[in-house]
Amino acid sequence: MTNMPLLAEYLVDDAASLAALFPPTHDRAVRKCIDHLDRHARDFIARSPFLCIGTQSGSGTADVSPRGDPAGFVQVLNDTTLVIPDRPGNNRLDTLKNIVAHPAVGLLFLIPGFEETLRVNGHARITRDPAVLAPLAINDRLPTVAIVVTVHEVFLHCAKALRRSHLWDADRHQDRRAMPSLVAMILDQTATPPVDAAALAQMDADLEDAYQRTMY
């Protein structure tokens, strides 16, 4: 399958050709998309400890980044506005730089144990307003900035993807030891000269210590 060519006659490159491959969308799937955070969306967000945020750079490069905190970490200000704290990370700032260049965002909220997800699409801005950041503090530590999303589309997504993946099925969880540690993989990806087992173990321990010290 290496370098398998994409045959031109099988490429789908216009909306009409795409639509012809699938049955029509049923009415309920169309009507479920609303333009505000109703009580069900608010309740879902309040229970969610994890989301993925999709952004796009000014040049069109796409990115998806995870965000996680205690359940309810995303603040709903009103029916069309929510706030996501930006916690300490590696300072690549991919998501934030993309929002500055191109404010359209897509959010996917997950709740452990729920097979359904919530999707929210809108436009984002970045703020350092102390009044916005204050409610987002954890362990007396404020985020440097927050992402404020003006909501345009909201809809619940069915359970098929999570059922197919068995994401929450503990019997399907894989042993983390099946792959190298994060540090080991990054060392390999960055062509860093090999380190011995003791040095690698220390680097793994240092990363775990950093997690504990710099989560917030």
Number of C-alpha atoms within 10 A of each C-alpha: 4 4 5 6 7 8 7 8 6 7 10 12 9 8 8 9 11 11 12 9 9 8 7 8 9 8 8 8 11 10 9 13 15 15 16 19 23 14 10 12 19 19 12 20 25 17 17 23 18 20 22 16 17 19 27 22 19 14 9 11 9 13 13 15 12 12 17 17 16 12 14 17 22 25 18 19 12 13 15 17 18 19 22 22 25 21 20 11 11 6 7 8 11 16 22 21 16 22 22 15 15 18 20 20 22 19 20 17 22 20 19 12 10 13 17 18 20 20 18 24 20 19 18 25 17 19 15 12 11 14 8 17 21 13 12 22 14 15 6 9 12 18 19 14 19 23 22 22 25 22 22 17 17 21 22 19 16 12 12 11 13 16 13 8 10 14 16 15 11 8 8 10 10 9 7 8 7 7 10 10 14 11 16 17 12 12 15 12 9 8 9 10 7 11 12 7 9 9 11 16 15 11 15 16 13 13 14 11 11 11 12 10 9 10 11 17
